[in-house]
Amino acid sequence: MSVDKFSYKDKKVISIGIISELTGLSERKIRYYEERKLIFPERTGKGTRKYSFSDVERLMEIADQIEDGVQTYEIKKELTKKQKRDERNKMIRGQINAQFNMRN
């Protein structure tokens, strides 16, 4: 059975209260980072935010950068650059794999 080893990290199953406990950030600060488009929780049918372990890591990175004096708009700018790089690399890998009839 083949299971993506990182799939659990991206499952949005953790409540904001637990995220607050794990990161040491207040719920208010976590919601602020969401407003600033730095984090993207999913919502349940009743509107409850759900986060993943990847979100925990991102929040810890954000908190470290804020502590170092980096502004949220600068963090957003870097996240956008990283996402574009990641998308481009994924596309290139897909093209190479298709060219050589390879799978991930």
LINSUL-V95012 format. One record per residue. N is the residue number from 0. RES is the residue in one small letter. SS is DSSP state (hx for helix, st for strand, lp for the rest). BURIAL is 1 if it has 16 or more other C-alpha atoms within 10 Angstrom, else 0. Layout:
N/RES/SS/BURIAL
N/RES/SS/BURIAL
This chain:
0/m/lp/0
1/s/lp/0
2/v/lp/0
3/d/lp/0
4/k/lp/0
5/f/lp/0
6/s/hx/0
7/y/hx/0
8/k/hx/0
9/d/hx/0
10/k/lp/0
11/k/lp/1
12/v/lp/1
13/i/st/1
14/s/lp/0
15/i/hx/1
16/g/hx/0
17/i/hx/0
18/i/hx/1
19/s/hx/1
20/e/hx/0
21/l/hx/0
22/t/hx/0
23/g/lp/0
24/l/lp/1
25/s/lp/0
26/e/hx/0
27/r/hx/0
28/k/hx/0
29/i/hx/1
30/r/hx/1
31/y/hx/0
32/y/hx/1
33/e/hx/0
34/e/hx/0
35/r/lp/0
36/k/lp/0
37/l/lp/1
38/i/lp/1
39/f/lp/1
40/p/lp/1
41/e/st/0
42/r/st/0
43/t/lp/0
44/g/lp/0
45/k/lp/0
46/g/lp/0
47/t/lp/0
48/r/st/1
49/k/st/1
50/y/st/1
51/s/lp/1
52/f/hx/1
53/s/hx/1
54/d/hx/1
55/v/hx/1
56/e/hx/0
57/r/hx/0
58/l/hx/1
59/m/hx/1
60/e/hx/0
61/i/hx/1
62/a/hx/1
63/d/hx/0
64/q/hx/0
65/i/hx/0
66/e/hx/0
67/d/lp/0
68/g/lp/0
69/v/lp/0
70/q/lp/0
71/t/hx/1
72/y/hx/0
73/e/hx/0
74/i/hx/1
75/k/hx/1
76/k/hx/0
77/e/hx/0
78/l/hx/0
79/t/hx/0
80/k/hx/0
81/k/hx/0
82/q/hx/0
83/k/hx/0
84/r/hx/0
85/d/hx/0
86/e/hx/0
87/r/hx/0
88/n/hx/0
89/k/hx/0
90/m/hx/0
91/i/hx/0
92/r/hx/0
93/g/hx/1
94/q/hx/0
95/i/hx/0
96/n/hx/0
97/a/hx/0
98/q/hx/0
99/f/lp/0
100/n/lp/0
101/m/lp/0
102/r/lp/0
103/n/lp/0
